[in-house]
Amino acid sequence: DVTEIEEKEAQAKQEEQILKEQELSNLLHEKRYLKALGLAISLDRPHTVLTVVKAILKEPEGRRHLEENIVRLRKDQK
């Protein structure tokens, strides 16, 4: 049945989304902001991206680290 396959695929996508959200939360808790930035962008979480950018800029050498990582982003992520 096609419906059952579609439901399983939707459930798998939802589980993957939940795992990514948890990973983002863990990265923020561990103050691993540069990795969290990329994940927040890929999850399409603009407010979280702004929060992460502000946190990075507060760190020593934060501006340089942020600039280096922005250069590495894909065009669609920028």
ABEGO torsion letter per residue (X at the ends): XAAAAAAAAAAAAAAAAAAAAAAAAAAAAAGBAAAAAAAAAAAGBAAAAAAAAAAAAABBGAAAAAAAAAAABBAAAX
